[in-house]
């Protein structure tokens, strides 16, 4: 499945926001304005030749169906972010920035993080996407980012988000069957031993589920 236009991306984000009951109180954003913000934001990125890579839920939708998301996720250097004064930074730590562009929520993964830079440099490709050429993370790049994030999500006790990430991983593994051993070997350079053991255990569980699914559906 490939999303063909920024209108469709805007609709994905709009629907995720509108149908989230947590957003039903207070001032609701205008859904049409949200779609326009998506269109405008990608136009700005292109006009200013901003160096970025699209990741997260929207990027996953380029490869598989059934993903929902309320924001855009980008890999980007601090120097690129500084070229976007319209982007309002809400919070920031060493490797992550949460920001708004009008009504649009943007999560930026800073390439100061060695793994984020590796995905940006080596696990991305230009795709015809949103009616323009966009740098998009590959399946392997998305898997590296999702697996890298899992131990932290477990420590935070964020069960719902863990479920989303594990489902993303399982879906990409099922449909694309990448070289998991090679991915784990690459990832081992960016996490400590305890986190790596946990990631390997999760991947093993997912692979068992995929095998069972294939056996039962064949």
Order of alpha helices (4+ residues) and beta strands (2+ residues): alpha-alpha-beta-alpha-beta-alpha-beta-beta-beta-alpha-beta-beta-alpha-alpha-alpha-alpha
